Amino acid sequence: MSLPASLPATLSERTLSALTEALGLTVAEELPLTSPMSPEPVGRLRVLRSGPVLRDEPALQGGPALRGGPVDKVVTVSLVVPAIGLDSHMIFAFTPADSAVPHFTLDSVRSPDYHAMHLDLIPRADLAVHLDYLDACFLPLTGPLEHAWTIDGLSPAAVGPRQRAMMSPWMVVCRATEEAFAALDGTVEAYLTHWLSLVDKGVPEAGGDPAARDRAQRANLFSPEVDPVWRQVARLLGEEQAGRVRGELVA
């Protein structure tokens, strides 16, 4: 008899299902992830892509006149290792290289001691000097962010300022009791709904070279020198598979 899916697994699959329906995603690649710790695969890497969308209306940067699909790709990484109590599910939806629409990310985790979540829209521009962009992309998330921190059983995750600098000030990164994690469903839905509206209608121009900025930001965001979780992933999967996962996130 199979065990019921964990809260993080259920939330991740529900979010991916919403993304798939909204963006017309199909699985382009699927790779099992193995570990010396288990004779069976301990997870999988999936890459999903959407078909081209061409519209006639004039658009803001990254909006309805976007050529190609509404996103570049969606990458999911699931790691489930009962022997060490790990149950981790990550979704990263990347917008096209020439778009200023933020990326969307949800990381939901269960460990032996707590649940955890990382939810954010990753800026594609410097918020301090693009106020119109900040107001359009992030200001509507203020209410959901503030409400999340009223949930009993949430506590800030141990994320240092260097990592926080890669993300947005509206990032939800926390540890949670099981009940508190379940109560974050509404927050995730609010962030996802808002992000999908940005993908659909576009965002204010941010100038510069968004593709070059994105390459540099993603190289830092997924660097083992910035995020120590990659050293743990390498110990679990080995350097080659960990590098394959990172490579899909960076490129």
N, C-alpha and C positions, 0 to 999 in steps of 0.2 A: 504494500500500500504506500503510495507516494505521499510525502509530506506536503502540506499546503505551502504555497509560495510565500516568501517573506514579504514584509511591508516594503522594503526597498525594491525588491524584484517586481512586485505588483505595481508600484508607483512608476518605475522605469518603463515597464511594458505599456502601461496606460498612456504615459507621456509620448512614447514612441508611436503608439497607435494613432494618437491625435496628430502628431507631426506627419505621419505617413498619409493620413487621410487629407490633411490640409495642403500638403505640398506635392502629392502624387508620387511618393517615394517608392522605389523598388530596390531590393537587395542586389547590389552589384558585386559584392565579394563577401565571403564568409570564411573565417579561418578559426579552427579549434585551437585553443591554447592549452599546452600541456605543461606538466611540472613533475620533477622527480618525486614529489610528495604524494602523487596519486597515479595509479595505473590508468585511470580514466581522465579525459580532458577536464581541466579545472575552470574553463571559461571559453569565451569566444570573442573574436573581433569581427564586427560587421561594418560594412560600408554601404550606405544607401544613397541613391542619387535620384534626382527628379528630371523629368523630361523638359524640353524647351517650352518656354512661355513667351509669346510675342503679343504685345498689345499696342494699340494705336495712340493711346492717350499720352500727352506730354507728362513727364515724371520728374520728381526729385531724384537725387542720386540713389541708385539701388532700388527704385520704385517700379511702377507698372511697365515702363518701357524697357525694362531689363531684358537683354537678349540671353537666351539659354534658360536654364531652370531657375526657380526662385531661390534656390540655395546651391552652393557648390557641391556639398555632400553633408551627410550626417554620419558620424562615427559613433559606434557604441562598443563599449568594452565591459564584459561581465566576468567577474572572478568569484567563484564559489568554492571554498575549501573548508568543509566541515571540521577537518582535523585541527585547524587553527582558529575556527570560529569566524572565518572571513566570508562575507556576503556583500559584494560590492558591484554597483551597476552605474556606469557613466554614459551619458549622452552628450555629444558635442555637435551642434548644428552650425556649420560654417557657411556664411554668406559669400557670394562671389568675390574674387580678388579686387575688382574695381568698384565694389560697393562700400558704402559707409555704414550700412545697416549692421548693428552689433551682432556678434555671434551669440548663440544661446547655449547654456550649459546647465546640466543637472547631474549631480553626483550623489547617489543615495547608498548608504552603507549600514550594515549591521555588524557589530563586533560582539565579542562575549560580554563586554561591559556597558555598551551604549549603542544607540543609533546615531547616525551623523548625516548631514546634508550640506551640499554646496550648490547654491542656485544663483545664477547671475546672467546678465547680458554683458558681454565683453565689448567695451568701447572700441570703435575704429577711428577715433579722433581724440585730440586733447580736450578734455571737458573744460578745463580752466579758461580756454580761449575761444570756445565755440558754444556760447550760451544757448543759442537757438537749438543746436544739436542736443545739448544736455537736457533742455526743457522738453523736447519732443521725445527723446529716447528714454529718459530716466525719471523725470519728475512725476509721471503718472504712477510710478512704482513706490512712491513714498508711503502712501497709505498701506498697501500690502506689507511693506517692510516693517513699518511701525507696529502693525497688528501682529506680525509674526513674533516680535519680541515681547508681546504681552502674554504669549502662551506659556503656561506653567510647565516647567520641566525642560525648558531650553536653556542652554548655556553657550557662551562663545567658544568656538573651536580654537585650538592652539595654532593659529596662523600668524606668522610674523609680518612686520610691516613691509618687508621686501616682497613677499608673495602678494600681499594686499595691493601693492602698487601696480601689479599686473592686471588687477580686476577693476570693478567699479565700486563707488561708495554705497551702492544699493545691493551689494552682495549679501546674501544670506549664507553664512557659514557657521555651523553650530553642531553641538552635540545635543542629543535629545533622549528622553525616555521614550518607550514604545508609544505611549499615549500622545506625547507631544509631537513625535514624528508623524503620527497619523493626522494630527490636527493641522499639519503644514500643507495638507492637500490643497486647500483653498489658495494658499500663497503660491504654490507651484502653478496652479491653474491661472491665476492672475498674471504671473510673469509670462507664461506661455502665450496666453491670449493677447497680451500687449505686444509681445515680440512678433507674433504672426501678423498683427495689424501693421507693424513697421515694415515687414517683408512685403506686404501687399501695397501699402501706399507710399513707401519710401521715406527718406529722412532729409533734413536740411543738408546742403552742401557743406563739406568739411575742408575742401581744398587739399593741397599737397598730393602725395603719391600714396593712395590707400593700399595698393598692393605691396609696395616696399615696406610701408609701416607694418602691415600685417605680418609679413615674413619675419621681420625683426621681433615683433611682439610675441608671435607664436614660438619662435626659437627660444625666447627667454621664459615664456610661460610654462613650457614643457621641458625645461632644462633640469637635469638632476642637481645642478648647482643651486637652483632656486627652489625646487620642490623636492624634498627628500623622499617622497613617496615612490619616486622612480627607482631608488636604490632597493626599496622593498620589493617592487615589481620585478626587478632584475634578479633578486635572490629567489623569488618564487618561480619565475618563468625561464630564467637564464638570459644572458645578455642579448642573444640573437633575437628571441621573441620579443623581449622588452623593447629592443631597438625597432623591430617591425611595427609595434604598436605606436611608439613615439613618432616614427616616421610618417605614419598615416595622419597623425594629429598636426604635425609640423608643416606638412606639404599641402 
